[in-house]
Amino acid sequence: MGNLLRLLSREDPPKYDVFVDFESAQPTEAERETFDIVCNILQHSRGILQELSNYRGAGNEIREAIANPSNDISQEKAWKAILPLVAKLREFYDFSQKLALEVVPRILSELCSKSMTPTKHLETQQALVKQFAELLDFVLAFDELKMTNPAIQNDFSYYRRIVNRFRISNQEYNDNDLNVSNELANRMSLFYAHATPMLKVLSDATTQFVSNNKDLPVENTTETLQTMANICQRMVENTEFSSRFNKEDTILFVLRVMVGVIILYDHVHPVGAFAKSSHIDMKACIKVLKDQEPCDVEGLLNALRYTTIHLNDETTPKHVKNLLA
């Protein structure tokens, strides 16, 4: 469990042949407080994914209500169908805000503080590194599910249209105590308008963390992300390490973490993840993705294509652009 990252401070090119215990790392006493706080929040992530996976929407009821605007029964049926769904969408949004306001700044402050070098943080705080990896895994899994479910935006758009109609006509409406104010509805609309809303929240929270901690060099954060990306790539590529995984889905988990930290790095670092100066081996990272079954990693490749901000910069090598074309 302990030998994570020894070589970043050397002048020689660092080698990332280091095994990180993403499956069973346990917190030290120094990690315990933050670990428990983050654990209490992240424990709900599986339930969120399960609810999102089962989200079917109210498309039939909405279509019937739109086709029969004068039919009160159709209107009432659609309204009753949409309310529990909006409650779920509110739950998903509220969880994203907990991640942004409570989890991200707390865990980054532990992993990126000036009390130790970034490498030392990663070497001695593997339980927190594992939690950060679980956060990234949840974010990408949530967004993959959301992108394939257009009912989410359709349902919330219909809810907003009906509520606005009530407000314009000064009618009272019963939303079963959803308590979705106009301001909250606007924020939720912006959240669900993104193709990858959880990733947007995580990227913004990471950027905000850097902005709020002016005394903390941005390199502390970006070097942590850079190092995690390269280590994840090598753990999958190196069969000596990948054979040590006990669970079948751990390789995909590590690949999700790799992609997540690349995207975060790209949003936080001034020149992004694709420039040679980033020290992320993007060619190797993309190759290890393409070596997997396409159905397992197409969403991750698309995340690199469409949720990064520096891929099309002039500083991005042509061979990297071609690999993602």
Beta strands, then each sheet from edge to edge (+ up, - down):
end
